[in-house]
Amino acid sequence: MNNRLQSFISENVPKIDAEMHKLIQKENPTPQLKESMIYSVNAGGKRIRPLLVLAVLEDFMKTSKDALKVACAVELIHTYSLIHDDLPCMDDDDYRRGKLTNHKVFGEATAVLAGDALQTLAFTILASLEEVDSSKAIRLVGLLASASGAKGMVGGQILDMEGEKVSLTLEQLEEVHLHKTGALLSFCIEAGAVLANATELETCQLREYSKNIGLAFQIKDDILDITSTTELLGKPVNSDTASQKSTYPSLLGLDGAKQQLQKYHENALESLSFLDKEGSLLELFADYIVQRDI
Amino acid sequence: MNNRLQSFISENVPKIDAEMHKLIQKENPTPQLKESMIYSVNAGGKRIRPLLVLAVLEDFMKTSKDALKVACAVELIHTYSLIHDDLPCMDDDDYRRGKLTNHKVFGEATAVLAGDALQTLAFTILASLEEVDSSKAIRLVGLLASASGAKGMVGGQILDMEGEKVSLTLEQLEEVHLHKTGALLSFCIEAGAVLANATELETCQLREYSKNIGLAFQIKDDILDITSTTELLGKPVNSDTASQKSTYPSLLGLDGAKQQLQKYHENALESLSFLDKEGSLLELFADYIVQRDI
């Protein structure tokens, strides 16, 4: 990984983790609920979403007292969705990132409620920002709700469930990913733009960037599922082939999928040309998403 | 039921129902998700929460274009909580108000996601109000999130689950109800106060009112579980005795519970004295909550 990106990540991930803890503590849940909420927040992950919020501000050379909170809000939405996704009635996963899933540790009822409470907490956070004015705060609420709900992430999960039963076209597959993972990634970029006072034109170009890195992220996941090893990836490989799920490689072949990934990568970089600097964090993130091996 | 209250309800429930449909349609969910969301919204109920929002405005002789939307937002939160509550891992109910529960019709996975999407939609609605300024809108977001999450309704559900295993004191039982049902009822009253531009003192007195009607509502439910019949109530009676759950009658005896109900009723009416008029809608609601036989 690029050094600048590496040091940006090393510097910010501990801040994000500490802030998420603080925000949950402040909510003062009963002990069992708190333990369950914190367990899944602690389960790690790359923290790509909150890092993207912060990266936009850095690339715009802006700071905002509220950026870390907004970054945490979106990561809490992501965390809630993973808890609910892992439930027996959904993907029925016992492990995530090598750790027992929430419901395996706390029981299903608490897992459902911890997910519910994490979703709500994200909106509590956006309602308590200190620096941005109310009109920006309410815009962030609208953007996050739109990215998370039936129009965004949850809509994508339903499309994904329905898609498991049938063969999808490439267009339908993109539709699933644009909703399921893309909407929340787009929120991160757009929230960064709001906090950085980006112009409408800049915001429009950043939206194009986020759409392309979202699709690149997913196609790379699909490729790694075929080309990586279980040891390296920390989760079973060839799971998509086993479940006969539509993926980019199943639709385009492995080489076709790699070409498509390349195209999304180029589009993402092109949409950043307005930043007028090489080596922006957003560019480095796009490179990382494409080149990563886990 | 009092005539004025009856006509207020008959006039407003169809408006609330129509607006909820419109708001879900506008979200444009995929067909299966939409059907599941609308199914539970259609499952009826007394619509007490949205009616209370509108009643505050009526008693303050104010109108607001946004009142109906805020009223729907809180009913959608209530609806999502019922869907999740009914899941096999929670209360495992097959029927609610004589209709099959959401997961019995659409499957558990869709039920979880429909609940999630209804929660999010409530915040989408508050982010798209037309008349109130952003500072009020963000205040409403904060109040609804606080009432719904770990500090409010979800926290109460966890306390309730934990309470099922042990005998509670009267204080602990109140704690459960103040969170589980009281927080959302208080939101309704306070949201009405925000929309009606109530003063701080008036809001403070309205909070006292909502706390007392919330507890009255619950104690009346406990009493009806003993004194009513399954036919009249539309759900099994004596369920609390069978499950050995702590209730007001189990802690205070039936007569003691009735006295306590009387006390909450009187407190609620007293806190309305600032309105300086007899027969306010809020007074009629308090009477109805205490006198209802279903």
Interface residues (C-beta under 8 A of the other chain):
Chain A: E27 N28 P29 T30 Q32 L33 K34 M37 Y80 S81 H84 L87 C89 M90 H103 G107 E108 A109 T110 V112 L113 G115 D116 A117 Q119 T120 L121 F123 T124 L126 A127 S128 D133 S134 S135 A137 I138 R139 V141 G142 L144 A145 S146 S148 G149 A150 K151 V154 G155 Q157 I158 L159 M161 E162
Chain B: E27 N28 P29 T30 Q32 L33 K34 M37 Y80 H84 L87 C89 M90 H103 G107 E108 A109 T110 V112 L113 G115 D116 A117 Q119 T120 L121 F123 T124 L126 A127 S128 D133 S134 S135 A137 I138 R139 V141 G142 L144 A145 S146 S148 G149 A150 K151 V154 G155 Q157 I158 L159 M161 E162
